[in-house]
Amino acid sequence: MKRIALLILLISLAAGAAIAQTGDLQLAVATQALTQNMLQELNLTDAEIQNILQLQEQFRLRKEQNRLELNVIKAQIAQMLYKPDANTAEVSRLLEKASQLRLEQEIAQVETYQGIRKEMGEKEWTKLMQQIRARAQASTQSNNRTNTRSSSGGSNSSGSGSQSRGSSHP
């Protein structure tokens, strides 16, 4: 029973981390996806561009190191849970260590975000955020058009599904 409870706890922690990572599109884009071309469009100096790219690379390396450490912890926990007499205290310690690594990664992302913003200056930062919002809206609109086309072909099947539900009730 303890193994099942610990496994559920581990899965819920992983799911929570995945949800947290999808939370802030602007933060993710600003700290991970700035290309040299995007930065040049903002009329930044070569030194500013290089500093921003270096900040991103440092964050990417840190994130990769954390990911590897988290994978090791997950493997250790999984190995422990295969045993009928799993050491709950050790599993808890490893889960706390994993939680700490996730927290460190979030802090590193915020520090990178702030460093990029400081390097760019507020005027260029505002331009960048406007570009990101415009791209996100264009992408959302494109996805909505694609989904609308896809769902129009599936509307017949949903109608028949409602009929079958209605026929199952007296």
Secondary structure, DSSP 8 states (H G I E B T S, - for coil): -HHHHHHHHHHHHHHHHHHHHTS-HHHHHHHH---HHHHHHTT--HHHHHHHHHHHHHHHHHHHHHHHHHHHHHHHHHHHHTSTT--HHHHHHHHHHHHHHHHHHHHHHHHHHHHHHHHH-HHHHHHHHHHHHHHHHHHHHHHHHHHHHHHHHHHHHHHHHHHHHHHH--
